[in-house]
């Protein structure tokens, strides 16, 4: 496989991964789930995603989750409602998300 073919393949895979994360952030998919969805090993997916996107898959998922949580809170959602709407397990996870980001 030549480099341009590999580049095009990785580009398509990372676009697919980003779309999947945005569509399923409230399920909080694991690295394993994401890698399986793309058809790569976890290690290879982690490396390629980070290289192409500039952040790890976990960090990207956190950004998407936090963005949605901020929108829900601005609309008057309670902490508990926002926690479960974003797929987090407890309000302390929501707090951790805001503190670490």
Secondary structure, DSSP 8 states (H G I E B T S, - for coil): --HHHHHHHHHHHHHHHHHHHHHHGGG---HHHHHHHHTS-HHHHHHHHHHHHSS-HHHHHHHHHHHHHHHHHHTT--HHHHHHHTT-SSHHHHHHHHHH-
